[in-house]
Amino acid sequence: MPLQAPYDPDNIFARILRGEIPAVRVWEDEHVLAFMDVFPQSEGHVLIVSKTSTARNLLDVEPEALARLIAATQRTARAVVKALAPEGFQIMQFNGEAGGQTVFHLHFHIVPRWPDRPMKGHGHAPMAEPEALRALADRIAAALD
Ligand code: AMP
């Protein structure tokens, strides 16, 4: 999938945003949605997407939508740290298939890290149970400022 391909309105995150398929939502407003990655690379792996932009990747996104997205990522990361007390975290964002991207609706990953827990590979993590994700999402949501 090249970097400049057209936006597919039926990509999985667009379908989540339209409520056509379920997702474990952490928080949302009119601009952004934070939800749990269903194949978490570590406990508490959260994804942040824009509700208003149809950017596929960092090259396409309008600066205002990007500003809202990164501010939402920071807000969510603060809550993840407060709720789960990781010793660090990674922000990941992949562009194009060759860049490791698998869903072509721009998003940021928050992956909490602990020194004694290896991170699972991107695209190689097992699917999590919805109940476990809901419990984590509730803890993160309760820690939002
Ligand atoms: P990327 O490879 O950066 O495009 O990331 C896409 C992410 O979406 C991966 O980490 C997947 O585990 C995650 N993912 C795929 N399908 C779903 C889904 N239905 N709900 C939540 N996360 C998903």
Backbone and ligand atoms as CSV (ligand in chain L), in Angstrom:
chain,resi,resn,atom,element,x,y,z
A,1,MET,N,N,0.865,-1.205,0.000
A,1,MET,CA,C,0.000,0.000,0.000
A,1,MET,C,C,0.894,1.245,0.000
A,2,PRO,N,N,0.876,2.028,-1.083
A,2,PRO,CA,C,1.772,3.195,-1.137
A,2,PRO,C,C,1.334,4.293,-0.171
A,3,LEU,N,N,2.252,5.188,0.146
A,3,LEU,CA,C,1.951,6.275,1.087
A,3,LEU,C,C,0.829,7.173,0.574
A,4,GLN,N,N,0.744,7.333,-0.747
A,4,GLN,CA,C,-0.203,8.320,-1.299
A,4,GLN,C,C,-1.534,7.726,-1.751
A,5,ALA,N,N,-1.834,6.489,-1.415
A,5,ALA,CA,C,-3.096,5.872,-1.870
A,5,ALA,C,C,-4.300,6.616,-1.287
A,6,PRO,N,N,-5.470,6.522,-1.941
A,6,PRO,CA,C,-6.656,7.194,-1.389
A,6,PRO,C,C,-7.114,6.562,-0.073
A,7,TYR,N,N,-7.792,7.375,0.735
A,7,TYR,CA,C,-8.335,6.904,2.016
A,7,TYR,C,C,-9.459,5.909,1.760
A,8,ASP,N,N,-9.422,4.785,2.447
A,8,ASP,CA,C,-10.483,3.778,2.336
A,8,ASP,C,C,-11.490,4.018,3.460
A,9,PRO,N,N,-12.715,4.480,3.137
A,9,PRO,CA,C,-13.691,4.788,4.198
A,9,PRO,C,C,-14.167,3.549,4.950
A,10,ASP,N,N,-13.814,2.370,4.476
A,10,ASP,CA,C,-14.211,1.142,5.171
A,10,ASP,C,C,-13.053,0.497,5.925
A,11,ASN,N,N,-11.979,1.283,6.170
A,11,ASN,CA,C,-10.908,0.718,7.000
A,11,ASN,C,C,-11.458,0.475,8.412
A,12,ILE,N,N,-10.761,-0.388,9.150
A,12,ILE,CA,C,-11.327,-0.879,10.424
A,12,ILE,C,C,-11.535,0.240,11.445
A,13,PHE,N,N,-10.680,1.273,11.443
A,13,PHE,CA,C,-10.873,2.357,12.415
A,13,PHE,C,C,-12.035,3.260,12.001
A,14,ALA,N,N,-12.226,3.448,10.705
A,14,ALA,CA,C,-13.397,4.207,10.247
A,14,ALA,C,C,-14.673,3.481,10.672
A,15,ARG,N,N,-14.640,2.154,10.600
A,15,ARG,CA,C,-15.818,1.364,10.987
A,15,ARG,C,C,-16.038,1.432,12.501
A,16,ILE,N,N,-14.948,1.448,13.257
A,16,ILE,CA,C,-15.083,1.630,14.714
A,16,ILE,C,C,-15.680,3.009,14.997
A,17,LEU,N,N,-15.178,4.039,14.315
A,17,LEU,CA,C,-15.683,5.400,14.546
A,17,LEU,C,C,-17.170,5.506,14.213
A,18,ARG,N,N,-17.626,4.766,13.220
A,18,ARG,CA,C,-19.056,4.794,12.855
A,18,ARG,C,C,-19.886,3.874,13.738
A,19,GLY,N,N,-19.221,3.147,14.637
A,19,GLY,CA,C,-19.945,2.242,15.533
A,19,GLY,C,C,-20.367,0.947,14.869
A,20,GLU,N,N,-19.771,0.641,13.720
A,20,GLU,CA,C,-20.165,-0.576,12.993
A,20,GLU,C,C,-19.527,-1.828,13.571
A,21,ILE,N,N,-18.367,-1.648,14.202
A,21,ILE,CA,C,-17.746,-2.783,14.893
A,21,ILE,C,C,-17.329,-2.319,16.281
A,22,PRO,N,N,-17.300,-3.249,17.229
A,22,PRO,CA,C,-17.051,-2.838,18.610
A,22,PRO,C,C,-15.594,-2.465,18.861
A,23,ALA,N,N,-15.407,-1.635,19.866
A,23,ALA,CA,C,-14.068,-1.300,20.345
A,23,ALA,C,C,-14.202,-0.997,21.827
A,24,VAL,N,N,-13.122,-1.196,22.555
A,24,VAL,CA,C,-13.124,-0.888,23.987
A,24,VAL,C,C,-12.654,0.560,24.130
A,25,ARG,N,N,-13.614,1.454,24.278
A,25,ARG,CA,C,-13.327,2.886,24.273
A,25,ARG,C,C,-12.822,3.337,25.640
A,26,VAL,N,N,-11.810,4.210,25.634
A,26,VAL,CA,C,-11.276,4.781,26.879
A,26,VAL,C,C,-11.924,6.143,27.116
A,27,TRP,N,N,-11.816,7.029,26.128
A,27,TRP,CA,C,-12.485,8.321,26.206
A,27,TRP,C,C,-12.591,8.886,24.795
A,28,GLU,N,N,-13.460,9.853,24.647
A,28,GLU,CA,C,-13.610,10.510,23.344
A,28,GLU,C,C,-14.227,11.872,23.532
A,29,ASP,N,N,-14.012,12.715,22.538
A,29,ASP,CA,C,-14.756,13.970,22.444
A,29,ASP,C,C,-15.148,14.119,20.974
A,30,GLU,N,N,-15.499,15.327,20.557
A,30,GLU,CA,C,-15.957,15.440,19.169
A,30,GLU,C,C,-14.813,15.336,18.161
A,31,HIS,N,N,-13.565,15.420,18.635
A,31,HIS,CA,C,-12.410,15.423,17.727
A,31,HIS,C,C,-11.641,14.111,17.681
A,32,VAL,N,N,-11.580,13.411,18.806
A,32,VAL,CA,C,-10.680,12.246,18.913
A,32,VAL,C,C,-11.359,11.095,19.651
A,33,LEU,N,N,-10.826,9.904,19.425
A,33,LEU,CA,C,-11.243,8.709,20.174
A,33,LEU,C,C,-9.987,7.963,20.627
A,34,ALA,N,N,-9.969,7.586,21.909
A,34,ALA,CA,C,-8.912,6.722,22.448
A,34,ALA,C,C,-9.544,5.375,22.768
A,35,PHE,N,N,-8.962,4.296,22.267
A,35,PHE,CA,C,-9.513,2.960,22.519
A,35,PHE,C,C,-8.374,1.962,22.660
A,36,MET,N,N,-8.712,0.813,23.237
A,36,MET,CA,C,-7.692,-0.188,23.526
A,36,MET,C,C,-7.326,-0.954,22.254
A,37,ASP,N,N,-6.023,-1.157,22.063
A,37,ASP,CA,C,-5.564,-2.024,20.969
A,37,ASP,C,C,-5.941,-3.461,21.322
A,38,VAL,N,N,-6.614,-4.120,20.413
A,38,VAL,CA,C,-7.126,-5.463,20.707
A,38,VAL,C,C,-6.012,-6.533,20.621
A,39,PHE,N,N,-4.872,-6.163,20.029
A,39,PHE,CA,C,-3.691,-7.041,20.007
A,39,PHE,C,C,-2.558,-6.312,20.750
A,40,PRO,N,N,-2.717,-6.138,22.074
A,40,PRO,CA,C,-1.802,-5.234,22.796
A,40,PRO,C,C,-0.365,-5.746,22.831
A,41,GLN,N,N,0.550,-4.811,22.555
A,41,GLN,CA,C,1.978,-5.161,22.608
A,41,GLN,C,C,2.503,-5.130,24.034
A,42,SER,N,N,1.734,-4.459,24.914
A,42,SER,CA,C,1.976,-4.562,26.356
A,42,SER,C,C,0.648,-4.236,27.022
A,43,GLU,N,N,0.557,-4.485,28.333
A,43,GLU,CA,C,-0.681,-4.208,29.051
A,43,GLU,C,C,-0.943,-2.700,29.011
A,44,GLY,N,N,-2.130,-2.302,28.564
A,44,GLY,CA,C,-2.483,-0.887,28.536
A,44,GLY,C,C,-2.166,-0.195,27.224
A,45,HIS,N,N,-1.990,-0.960,26.148
A,45,HIS,CA,C,-1.702,-0.401,24.812
A,45,HIS,C,C,-2.959,0.311,24.295
A,46,VAL,N,N,-2.855,1.625,24.093
A,46,VAL,CA,C,-3.999,2.445,23.675
A,46,VAL,C,C,-3.705,3.059,22.312
A,47,LEU,N,N,-4.753,3.225,21.509
A,47,LEU,CA,C,-4.665,3.885,20.205
A,47,LEU,C,C,-5.477,5.174,20.238
A,48,ILE,N,N,-4.969,6.197,19.558
A,48,ILE,CA,C,-5.674,7.483,19.481
A,48,ILE,C,C,-5.907,7.802,18.007
A,49,VAL,N,N,-7.167,8.076,17.652
A,49,VAL,CA,C,-7.506,8.421,16.265
A,49,VAL,C,C,-8.287,9.732,16.214
A,50,SER,N,N,-8.172,10.398,15.090
A,50,SER,CA,C,-8.974,11.597,14.838
A,50,SER,C,C,-10.343,11.170,14.328
A,51,LYS,N,N,-11.368,11.870,14.807
A,51,LYS,CA,C,-12.723,11.621,14.297
A,51,LYS,C,C,-13.032,12.470,13.075
A,52,THR,N,N,-12.249,13.519,12.865
A,52,THR,CA,C,-12.608,14.492,11.838
A,52,THR,C,C,-11.741,14.370,10.591
A,53,SER,N,N,-10.557,13.820,10.726
A,53,SER,CA,C,-9.622,13.767,9.602
A,53,SER,C,C,-9.679,12.411,8.927
A,54,THR,N,N,-9.551,12.414,7.619
A,54,THR,CA,C,-9.418,11.156,6.893
A,54,THR,C,C,-7.974,10.999,6.406
A,55,ALA,N,N,-7.044,11.512,7.192
A,55,ALA,CA,C,-5.627,11.304,6.863
A,55,ALA,C,C,-5.284,9.836,7.041
A,56,ARG,N,N,-4.525,9.309,6.108
A,56,ARG,CA,C,-4.039,7.928,6.220
A,56,ARG,C,C,-2.775,7.869,7.073
A,57,ASN,N,N,-1.999,8.936,7.004
A,57,ASN,CA,C,-0.704,8.908,7.682
A,57,ASN,C,C,-0.274,10.335,8.009
A,58,LEU,N,N,0.924,10.454,8.564
A,58,LEU,CA,C,1.406,11.755,9.040
A,58,LEU,C,C,1.539,12.778,7.909
A,59,LEU,N,N,1.754,12.312,6.685
A,59,LEU,CA,C,1.936,13.235,5.564
A,59,LEU,C,C,0.635,13.935,5.204
A,60,ASP,N,N,-0.495,13.252,5.426
A,60,ASP,CA,C,-1.788,13.750,4.939
A,60,ASP,C,C,-2.493,14.680,5.907
A,61,VAL,N,N,-2.135,14.616,7.184
A,61,VAL,CA,C,-3.027,15.171,8.201
A,61,VAL,C,C,-2.971,16.699,8.254
A,62,GLU,N,N,-4.145,17.295,8.476
A,62,GLU,CA,C,-4.245,18.737,8.632
A,62,GLU,C,C,-3.573,19.111,9.963
A,63,PRO,N,N,-2.803,20.213,10.009
A,63,PRO,CA,C,-2.095,20.571,11.249
A,63,PRO,C,C,-3.015,20.684,12.462
A,64,GLU,N,N,-4.217,21.192,12.287
A,64,GLU,CA,C,-5.108,21.342,13.444
A,64,GLU,C,C,-5.533,19.972,13.984
A,65,ALA,N,N,-5.844,19.052,13.094
A,65,ALA,CA,C,-6.231,17.700,13.527
A,65,ALA,C,C,-5.039,17.006,14.189
A,66,LEU,N,N,-3.852,17.236,13.653
A,66,LEU,CA,C,-2.647,16.636,14.244
A,66,LEU,C,C,-2.407,17.190,15.646
A,67,ALA,N,N,-2.615,18.487,15.807
A,67,ALA,CA,C,-2.419,19.105,17.125
A,67,ALA,C,C,-3.388,18.498,18.139
A,68,ARG,N,N,-4.617,18.295,17.736
A,68,ARG,CA,C,-5.607,17.704,18.650
A,68,ARG,C,C,-5.249,16.249,18.962
A,69,LEU,N,N,-4.766,15.567,17.955
A,69,LEU,CA,C,-4.415,14.151,18.122
A,69,LEU,C,C,-3.237,13.991,19.082
A,70,ILE,N,N,-2.224,14.815,18.937
A,70,ILE,CA,C,-1.043,14.650,19.794
A,70,ILE,C,C,-1.356,15.151,21.212
A,71,ALA,N,N,-2.204,16.170,21.326
A,71,ALA,CA,C,-2.605,16.615,22.667
A,71,ALA,C,C,-3.422,15.516,23.357
A,72,ALA,N,N,-4.269,14.849,22.597
A,72,ALA,CA,C,-5.055,13.737,23.161
A,72,ALA,C,C,-4.140,12.571,23.527
A,73,THR,N,N,-3.100,12.369,22.750
A,73,THR,CA,C,-2.132,11.303,23.055
A,73,THR,C,C,-1.418,11.621,24.359
A,74,GLN,N,N,-1.027,12.875,24.533
A,74,GLN,CA,C,-0.364,13.266,25.792
A,74,GLN,C,C,-1.321,13.098,26.973
A,75,ARG,N,N,-2.562,13.551,26.811
A,75,ARG,CA,C,-3.535,13.434,27.909
A,75,ARG,C,C,-3.737,11.963,28.290
A,76,THR,N,N,-3.845,11.114,27.271
A,76,THR,CA,C,-4.067,9.687,27.519
A,76,THR,C,C,-2.828,9.046,28.139
A,77,ALA,N,N,-1.655,9.428,27.658
A,77,ALA,CA,C,-0.410,8.869,28.208
A,77,ALA,C,C,-0.273,9.230,29.688
A,78,ARG,N,N,-0.650,10.450,30.042
A,78,ARG,CA,C,-0.606,10.838,31.466
A,78,ARG,C,C,-1.522,9.931,32.294
A,79,ALA,N,N,-2.695,9.642,31.752
A,79,ALA,CA,C,-3.642,8.786,32.479
A,79,ALA,C,C,-3.137,7.348,32.548
A,80,VAL,N,N,-2.517,6.871,31.465
A,80,VAL,CA,C,-1.953,5.511,31.461
A,80,VAL,C,C,-0.883,5.406,32.546
A,81,VAL,N,N,-0.030,6.409,32.636
A,81,VAL,CA,C,1.058,6.380,33.628
A,81,VAL,C,C,0.474,6.429,35.041
A,82,LYS,N,N,-0.533,7.275,35.235
A,82,LYS,CA,C,-1.152,7.383,36.559
A,82,LYS,C,C,-1.858,6.068,36.944
A,83,ALA,N,N,-2.527,5.463,35.997
A,83,ALA,CA,C,-3.342,4.280,36.294
A,83,ALA,C,C,-2.509,3.010,36.429
A,84,LEU,N,N,-1.513,2.851,35.560
A,84,LEU,CA,C,-0.823,1.555,35.462
A,84,LEU,C,C,0.611,1.602,35.978
A,85,ALA,N,N,1.129,2.803,36.231
A,85,ALA,CA,C,2.475,2.990,36.763
A,85,ALA,C,C,3.567,2.248,35.994
A,86,PRO,N,N,3.591,2.358,34.659
A,86,PRO,CA,C,4.731,1.801,33.935
A,86,PRO,C,C,5.980,2.631,34.257
A,87,GLU,N,N,7.141,2.046,34.012
A,87,GLU,CA,C,8.374,2.816,34.248
A,87,GLU,C,C,8.731,3.672,33.043
A,88,GLY,N,N,8.105,3.389,31.914
A,88,GLY,CA,C,8.286,4.185,30.697
A,88,GLY,C,C,7.140,3.882,29.754
A,89,PHE,N,N,7.151,4.536,28.612
A,89,PHE,CA,C,6.151,4.198,27.580
A,89,PHE,C,C,6.714,4.610,26.238
A,90,GLN,N,N,6.171,3.987,25.192
A,90,GLN,CA,C,6.561,4.359,23.837
A,90,GLN,C,C,5.354,4.924,23.108
A,91,ILE,N,N,5.606,5.979,22.339
A,91,ILE,CA,C,4.615,6.500,21.398
A,91,ILE,C,C,5.067,6.003,20.036
A,92,MET,N,N,4.191,5.283,19.336
A,92,MET,CA,C,4.567,4.759,18.022
A,92,MET,C,C,3.565,5.257,16.987
A,93,GLN,N,N,4.052,5.442,15.803
A,93,GLN,CA,C,3.170,5.895,14.713
A,93,GLN,C,C,3.832,5.428,13.418
A,94,PHE,N,N,3.150,4.554,12.690
A,94,PHE,CA,C,3.719,3.907,11.506
A,94,PHE,C,C,3.107,4.510,10.242
A,95,ASN,N,N,3.905,4.637,9.193
A,95,ASN,CA,C,3.454,5.257,7.948
A,95,ASN,C,C,3.733,4.361,6.753
A,96,GLY,N,N,2.660,3.910,6.093
A,96,GLY,CA,C,2.804,3.073,4.902
A,96,GLY,C,C,3.113,1.633,5.286
A,97,GLU,N,N,2.728,0.743,4.395
A,97,GLU,CA,C,2.933,-0.683,4.665
A,97,GLU,C,C,4.406,-0.987,4.917
A,98,ALA,N,N,5.266,-0.369,4.117
A,98,ALA,CA,C,6.707,-0.609,4.293
A,98,ALA,C,C,7.202,-0.042,5.610
A,99,GLY,N,N,6.447,0.916,6.157
A,99,GLY,CA,C,6.789,1.510,7.447
A,99,GLY,C,C,6.125,0.790,8.615
A,100,GLY,N,N,5.479,-0.341,8.349
A,100,GLY,CA,C,4.893,-1.142,9.424
A,100,GLY,C,C,3.426,-0.857,9.691
A,101,GLN,N,N,2.825,0.065,8.925
A,101,GLN,CA,C,1.414,0.418,9.155
A,101,GLN,C,C,0.504,-0.685,8.622
A,102,THR,N,N,-0.538,-1.009,9.388
A,102,THR,CA,C,-1.485,-2.039,8.951
A,102,THR,C,C,-2.915,-1.521,8.830
A,103,VAL,N,N,-3.228,-0.414,9.516
A,103,VAL,CA,C,-4.554,0.206,9.392
A,103,VAL,C,C,-4.323,1.638,8.917
A,104,PHE,N,N,-4.952,1.976,7.778
A,104,PHE,CA,C,-4.576,3.203,7.083
A,104,PHE,C,C,-5.534,4.355,7.395
A,105,HIS,N,N,-5.679,4.580,8.711
A,105,HIS,CA,C,-6.328,5.779,9.272
A,105,HIS,C,C,-5.350,6.230,10.349
A,106,LEU,N,N,-4.784,7.421,10.176
A,106,LEU,CA,C,-3.699,7.881,11.060
A,106,LEU,C,C,-4.021,7.633,12.537
A,107,HIS,N,N,-3.043,7.101,13.262
A,107,HIS,CA,C,-3.231,6.871,14.701
A,107,HIS,C,C,-1.888,6.857,15.409
A,108,PHE,N,N,-1.947,7.166,16.694
A,108,PHE,CA,C,-0.782,7.060,17.566
A,108,PHE,C,C,-1.012,5.900,18.523
A,109,HIS,N,N,0.074,5.179,18.806
A,109,HIS,CA,C,0.056,4.096,19.793
A,109,HIS,C,C,0.702,4.607,21.079
A,110,ILE,N,N,0.108,4.250,22.223
A,110,ILE,CA,C,0.773,4.411,23.527
A,110,ILE,C,C,1.017,2.995,24.054
A,111,VAL,N,N,2.285,2.662,24.228
A,111,VAL,CA,C,2.642,1.315,24.702
A,111,VAL,C,C,3.416,1.455,26.016
A,112,PRO,N,N,2.758,1.136,27.148
A,112,PRO,CA,C,3.450,1.221,28.435
A,112,PRO,C,C,4.578,0.196,28.496
A,113,ARG,N,N,5.658,0.541,29.208
A,113,ARG,CA,C,6.818,-0.360,29.287
A,113,ARG,C,C,7.283,-0.538,30.727
A,114,TRP,N,N,7.603,-1.785,31.033
A,114,TRP,CA,C,8.200,-2.166,32.312
A,114,TRP,C,C,9.497,-2.904,31.995
A,115,PRO,N,N,10.534,-2.692,32.774
A,115,PRO,CA,C,11.821,-3.293,32.417
A,115,PRO,C,C,11.811,-4.815,32.386
A,116,ASP,N,N,10.941,-5.437,33.195
A,116,ASP,CA,C,10.940,-6.900,33.273
A,116,ASP,C,C,9.876,-7.532,32.367
A,117,ARG,N,N,9.225,-6.735,31.528
A,117,ARG,CA,C,8.177,-7.292,30.659
A,117,ARG,C,C,8.504,-6.956,29.213
A,118,PRO,N,N,8.972,-7.938,28.436
A,118,PRO,CA,C,9.296,-7.632,27.031
A,118,PRO,C,C,8.053,-7.209,26.245
A,119,MET,N,N,8.246,-6.260,25.354
A,119,MET,CA,C,7.135,-5.805,24.510
A,119,MET,C,C,6.896,-6.843,23.413
A,120,LYS,N,N,5.642,-7.150,23.149
A,120,LYS,CA,C,5.333,-8.085,22.052
A,120,LYS,C,C,5.521,-7.363,20.712
A,121,GLY,N,N,5.766,-8.153,19.672
A,121,GLY,CA,C,6.048,-7.564,18.363
A,121,GLY,C,C,4.824,-6.916,17.737
A,122,HIS,N,N,5.048,-5.851,16.984
A,122,HIS,CA,C,3.967,-5.167,16.274
A,122,HIS,C,C,3.390,-6.120,15.223
A,123,GLY,N,N,2.076,-6.410,15.353
A,123,GLY,CA,C,1.449,-7.344,14.418
A,123,GLY,C,C,1.633,-8.800,14.795
A,124,HIS,N,N,2.239,-9.058,15.977
A,124,HIS,CA,C,2.463,-10.450,16.388
A,124,HIS,C,C,1.911,-10.743,17.776
A,125,ALA,N,N,1.156,-9.810,18.346
A,125,ALA,CA,C,0.656,-10.004,19.713
A,125,ALA,C,C,-0.672,-10.762,19.662
A,126,PRO,N,N,-0.943,-11.604,20.662
A,126,PRO,CA,C,-2.238,-12.301,20.685
A,126,PRO,C,C,-3.396,-11.357,21.009
A,127,MET,N,N,-4.591,-11.756,20.596
A,127,MET,CA,C,-5.777,-10.938,20.872
A,127,MET,C,C,-6.097,-10.988,22.369
A,128,ALA,N,N,-6.462,-9.822,22.917
A,128,ALA,CA,C,-6.800,-9.759,24.349
A,128,ALA,C,C,-8.290,-10.025,24.542
A,129,GLU,N,N,-8.632,-10.454,25.767
A,129,GLU,CA,C,-10.043,-10.653,26.116
A,129,GLU,C,C,-10.704,-9.291,26.311
A,130,PRO,N,N,-11.909,-9.091,25.757
A,130,PRO,CA,C,-12.587,-7.802,25.896
A,130,PRO,C,C,-12.780,-7.375,27.356
A,131,GLU,N,N,-13.041,-8.347,28.244
A,131,GLU,CA,C,-13.268,-7.993,29.661
A,131,GLU,C,C,-11.989,-7.418,30.283
A,132,ALA,N,N,-10.852,-8.020,29.929
A,132,ALA,CA,C,-9.574,-7.529,30.469
A,132,ALA,C,C,-9.279,-6.125,29.930
A,133,LEU,N,N,-9.583,-5.909,28.650
A,133,LEU,CA,C,-9.361,-4.586,28.059
A,133,LEU,C,C,-10.293,-3.554,28.684
A,134,ARG,N,N,-11.541,-3.963,28.941
A,134,ARG,CA,C,-12.509,-3.031,29.551
A,134,ARG,C,C,-12.035,-2.602,30.935
A,135,ALA,N,N,-11.501,-3.565,31.700
A,135,ALA,CA,C,-11.022,-3.239,33.050
A,135,ALA,C,C,-9.856,-2.251,32.976
A,136,LEU,N,N,-8.944,-2.460,32.022
A,136,LEU,CA,C,-7.817,-1.525,31.862
A,136,LEU,C,C,-8.319,-0.153,31.406
A,137,ALA,N,N,-9.244,-0.151,30.442
A,137,ALA,CA,C,-9.778,1.117,29.926
A,137,ALA,C,C,-10.453,1.909,31.041
A,138,ASP,N,N,-11.165,1.212,31.928
A,138,ASP,CA,C,-11.845,1.897,33.033
A,138,ASP,C,C,-10.835,2.512,33.988
A,139,ARG,N,N,-9.736,1.782,34.253
A,139,ARG,CA,C,-8.701,2.332,35.147
A,139,ARG,C,C,-8.046,3.565,34.511
A,140,ILE,N,N,-7.771,3.485,33.202
A,140,ILE,CA,C,-7.146,4.627,32.522
A,140,ILE,C,C,-8.103,5.814,32.487
A,141,ALA,N,N,-9.361,5.543,32.167
A,141,ALA,CA,C,-10.351,6.624,32.091
A,141,ALA,C,C,-10.512,7.311,33.452
A,142,ALA,N,N,-10.440,6.517,34.520
A,142,ALA,CA,C,-10.601,7.085,35.866
A,142,ALA,C,C,-9.417,7.980,36.248
A,143,ALA,N,N,-8.303,7.820,35.551
A,143,ALA,CA,C,-7.100,8.604,35.853
A,143,ALA,C,C,-6.949,9.829,34.965
A,144,LEU,N,N,-7.914,10.080,34.070
A,144,LEU,CA,C,-7.819,11.239,33.155
A,144,LEU,C,C,-7.955,12.539,33.934
A,145,ASP,N,N,-7.160,13.529,33.567
A,145,ASP,CA,C,-7.316,14.870,34.148
A,145,ASP,C,C,-8.349,15.647,33.355
L,1,AMP,P1,P,-0.640,0.074,12.677
L,1,AMP,O1,O,0.055,-1.195,12.286
L,1,AMP,O2,O,0.251,1.154,13.200
L,1,AMP,O3,O,-1.533,0.523,11.540
L,1,AMP,O4,O,-1.546,-0.269,13.915
L,1,AMP,C1,C,-2.817,-0.814,13.826
L,1,AMP,C2,C,-3.132,-1.334,15.207
L,1,AMP,O5,O,-4.492,-1.598,15.256
L,1,AMP,C3,C,-2.390,-2.635,15.562
L,1,AMP,O6,O,-1.621,-2.434,16.734
L,1,AMP,C4,C,-3.519,-3.629,15.774
L,1,AMP,O7,O,-3.267,-4.486,16.846
L,1,AMP,C5,C,-4.699,-2.726,16.054
L,1,AMP,N1,N,-6.009,-3.244,15.689
L,1,AMP,C6,C,-6.361,-3.901,14.568
L,1,AMP,N2,N,-7.684,-4.161,14.567
L,1,AMP,C7,C,-8.176,-3.640,15.720
L,1,AMP,C8,C,-9.473,-3.588,16.309
L,1,AMP,N3,N,-10.553,-4.105,15.712
L,1,AMP,N4,N,-9.613,-2.993,17.517
L,1,AMP,C9,C,-8.537,-2.453,18.137
L,1,AMP,N5,N,-7.281,-2.472,17.637
L,1,AMP,C10,C,-7.104,-3.055,16.444
